[in-house]
Amino acid sequence: MLSKTARRLIWVPIIHTSADLGSVTESVKALYARKVGLKKWDRHVASIDELWRRIREKISRLDLDYSKVKLYQDGLPNCGQELMIVKDMIKAGSLNHRLLLELMEKGARLVGTESPELLIEEYELVRGVLKRAKGARDAGEGRGLSREQARRSMAILRKRDHYIAKRIDGTLERGETGLVFLGLLHRLQGLLPRDIRLSILNPTDSDT
């Protein structure tokens, strides 16, 4: 049982749905389909939808006191417009953000999680790389673009992780539980203070 002075953080590893990709969805879909085919893209989308069903079910089994739960979200800027962003993403079909709203309706509190400046920097990088990948003249040039993206993207990701960890530390109070919905490439280990007990929720496990 969580003590009154402990801080608990549950990492919910996520895979973004097409709705979460926003305006770059069609470009990502086109590149994916060009490599593996539209049928595999459709299977990919279906598997992600199933994952979100399992995540929702797994969280419901945690028996949390939602008045003491805070929600942190991959890609949600710390900007004062967090709820509006969540609602807009729900309209776009995001299962992730729909779950956030459901948890808020139970009493959980939403926290702006990321640096707006770093998110914009990453968005511009992804958009630029997708544009150049479409115009790549051959496979070698395409691989070069991928390596370039990987280096720059990883540098931004590490900066984002540091910001997220500081944001959690600054907002998660003693006796509270944080649910952080975060992609698989992120790393919070080693960035959080020792009094925050980090665990990872695995939606494929049969036990809670």
C-alpha positions as CSV (number, residue, x, y, z in Angstrom):
1,M,0.0,0.0,0.0
2,L,1.3,3.5,-0.8
3,S,2.3,5.4,2.3
4,K,1.0,8.9,3.0
5,T,4.5,10.4,2.2
6,A,5.5,8.3,-0.8
7,R,5.1,9.3,-4.4
8,R,4.2,6.7,-6.9
9,L,4.5,6.9,-10.7
10,I,3.1,4.3,-13.0
11,W,4.5,4.4,-16.6
12,V,1.9,3.3,-19.1
13,P,3.9,2.4,-22.3
14,I,1.9,3.5,-25.3
15,I,1.9,3.3,-29.1
16,H,0.4,6.2,-30.9
17,T,-2.7,5.7,-33.0
18,S,-3.1,7.4,-36.4
19,A,-5.3,10.0,-34.7
20,D,-2.4,10.9,-32.4
21,L,-0.1,11.6,-35.4
22,G,-2.2,14.6,-36.4
23,S,-1.4,16.4,-39.6
24,V,1.5,14.0,-40.5
25,T,-0.7,10.9,-40.5
26,E,-1.2,10.7,-44.2
27,S,2.5,11.1,-44.9
28,V,3.4,8.4,-42.4
29,K,0.7,6.1,-43.8
30,A,1.9,6.6,-47.4
31,L,5.5,5.8,-46.5
32,Y,4.5,2.8,-44.4
33,A,2.2,1.5,-47.1
34,R,4.9,2.0,-49.7
35,K,7.2,-0.2,-47.7
36,V,4.9,-2.9,-46.4
37,G,1.5,-2.4,-48.1
38,L,-1.9,-1.0,-47.0
39,K,-3.1,-4.3,-45.5
40,K,-0.3,-4.3,-43.1
41,W,-1.0,-0.7,-42.2
42,D,-4.6,-1.7,-41.4
43,R,-3.5,-4.6,-39.3
44,H,-1.0,-2.2,-37.5
45,V,-3.9,0.2,-36.7
46,A,-6.1,-2.7,-35.4
47,S,-3.4,-4.0,-33.1
48,I,-3.0,-0.6,-31.6
49,D,-6.7,-0.3,-31.0
50,E,-6.6,-3.6,-29.1
51,L,-3.7,-2.4,-27.1
52,W,-5.7,0.6,-25.9
53,R,-8.5,-1.6,-24.9
54,R,-6.1,-3.7,-22.7
55,I,-4.6,-0.5,-21.2
56,R,-8.0,0.8,-20.2
57,E,-8.9,-2.6,-18.6
58,K,-5.6,-2.8,-16.8
59,I,-5.9,0.7,-15.3
60,S,-9.4,-0.1,-14.1
61,R,-8.0,-3.0,-12.1
62,L,-5.5,-0.8,-10.2
63,D,-8.2,0.4,-7.8
64,L,-6.9,3.9,-7.6
65,D,-8.2,6.8,-5.5
66,Y,-8.6,9.1,-8.4
67,S,-8.7,12.2,-6.2
68,K,-5.0,11.5,-5.6
69,V,-4.1,10.7,-9.2
70,K,-2.3,13.0,-11.7
71,L,-2.1,12.3,-15.4
72,Y,1.0,13.0,-17.5
73,Q,0.8,12.6,-21.3
74,D,3.4,12.1,-24.1
75,G,3.1,15.1,-26.4
76,L,0.8,17.2,-24.1
77,P,2.4,20.7,-23.8
78,N,2.6,22.6,-20.5
79,C,0.7,25.6,-21.9
80,G,-2.6,26.2,-20.0
81,Q,-4.7,24.8,-22.8
82,E,-4.3,21.1,-21.9
83,L,-8.0,20.2,-21.5
84,M,-8.8,21.9,-24.9
85,I,-6.0,19.9,-26.6
86,V,-7.3,16.6,-25.1
87,K,-10.9,17.3,-26.3
88,D,-9.6,18.3,-29.8
89,M,-7.6,15.0,-29.9
90,I,-10.7,13.1,-28.9
91,K,-12.6,14.7,-31.8
92,A,-9.8,13.4,-34.1
93,G,-10.4,9.9,-32.8
94,S,-7.6,9.5,-30.2
95,L,-8.2,6.5,-27.9
96,N,-5.4,7.7,-25.7
97,H,-6.9,11.1,-25.0
98,R,-10.4,9.6,-24.6
99,L,-9.0,7.5,-21.8
100,L,-7.5,10.6,-20.2
101,L,-10.9,12.3,-20.2
102,E,-12.5,9.2,-18.7
103,L,-10.0,9.2,-15.9
104,M,-10.5,13.0,-15.3
105,E,-14.2,12.4,-15.0
106,K,-13.4,10.0,-12.2
107,G,-11.4,12.7,-10.4
108,A,-7.9,12.5,-11.8
109,R,-6.1,15.8,-12.6
110,L,-4.5,16.5,-15.9
111,V,-1.0,18.0,-15.9
112,G,0.7,19.7,-18.9
113,T,3.7,17.5,-19.3
114,E,6.0,18.6,-22.1
115,S,8.0,21.6,-23.2
116,P,6.1,23.3,-26.1
117,E,9.4,24.5,-27.6
118,L,10.8,21.0,-27.8
119,L,7.6,19.6,-29.2
120,I,7.6,22.2,-32.0
121,E,11.3,21.4,-32.7
122,E,10.5,17.7,-33.0
123,Y,7.4,18.3,-35.2
124,E,9.4,20.5,-37.6
125,L,12.1,17.8,-37.8
126,V,9.6,15.0,-38.6
127,R,7.7,17.1,-41.1
128,G,10.9,18.1,-42.9
129,V,12.3,14.5,-43.0
130,L,9.0,13.2,-44.3
131,K,9.0,15.8,-47.1
132,R,12.6,15.0,-48.0
133,A,12.0,11.2,-47.8
134,K,9.3,11.6,-50.4
135,G,11.7,13.3,-52.7
136,A,14.6,10.9,-52.1
137,R,16.1,9.8,-55.4
138,D,17.2,6.4,-54.3
139,A,17.3,3.9,-51.3
140,G,20.8,5.1,-50.3
141,E,19.7,8.7,-50.0
142,G,16.6,7.6,-48.0
143,R,18.8,5.7,-45.6
144,G,21.0,8.7,-45.1
145,L,17.9,10.8,-44.3
146,S,16.9,8.1,-41.7
147,R,20.3,8.3,-40.0
148,E,20.2,12.0,-39.9
149,Q,16.7,12.0,-38.4
150,A,17.7,9.3,-35.8
151,R,20.5,11.4,-34.5
152,R,18.6,14.7,-34.2
153,S,15.4,13.0,-33.0
154,M,17.2,11.2,-30.2
155,A,18.9,14.4,-29.0
156,I,15.5,16.1,-28.8
157,L,13.9,13.0,-27.1
158,R,16.5,13.1,-24.4
159,K,15.8,16.8,-23.7
160,R,12.1,16.0,-23.6
161,D,12.7,13.2,-21.1
162,H,14.6,15.6,-18.8
163,Y,11.8,18.1,-19.0
164,I,9.1,15.5,-18.3
165,A,11.0,14.1,-15.3
166,K,11.4,17.7,-13.8
167,R,7.7,18.4,-14.5
168,I,6.6,15.2,-12.7
169,D,8.9,16.0,-9.7
170,G,7.5,19.5,-9.5
171,T,3.8,18.6,-9.6
172,L,3.4,15.1,-8.0
173,E,2.7,15.6,-4.3
174,R,3.4,13.2,-1.4
175,G,0.8,10.5,-1.2
176,E,-0.2,10.9,-4.9
177,T,0.0,8.5,-7.8
178,G,1.0,9.7,-11.3
179,L,0.0,7.9,-14.5
180,V,2.4,8.8,-17.2
181,F,1.4,7.8,-20.7
182,L,4.7,7.7,-22.5
183,G,6.1,6.1,-25.7
184,L,8.5,3.2,-25.7
185,L,11.5,5.2,-26.8
186,H,11.4,7.5,-23.7
187,R,13.6,6.9,-20.7
188,L,12.7,8.2,-17.2
189,Q,15.0,5.8,-15.3
190,G,17.7,7.7,-13.6
191,L,16.0,11.1,-14.1
192,L,13.5,11.0,-11.2
193,P,14.3,11.6,-7.6
194,R,14.6,8.6,-5.3
195,D,11.4,9.2,-3.4
196,I,9.3,8.6,-6.6
197,R,8.6,4.9,-6.9
198,L,8.5,4.1,-10.6
199,S,6.7,1.0,-11.9
200,I,5.7,0.0,-15.5
201,L,2.2,-1.2,-16.4
202,N,2.2,-4.1,-18.8
203,P,-1.2,-4.4,-20.6
204,T,-0.3,-7.9,-21.8
205,D,0.1,-9.3,-18.3
206,S,-2.8,-11.3,-17.0
207,D,-2.1,-10.1,-13.4
208,T,-2.7,-6.6,-12.0
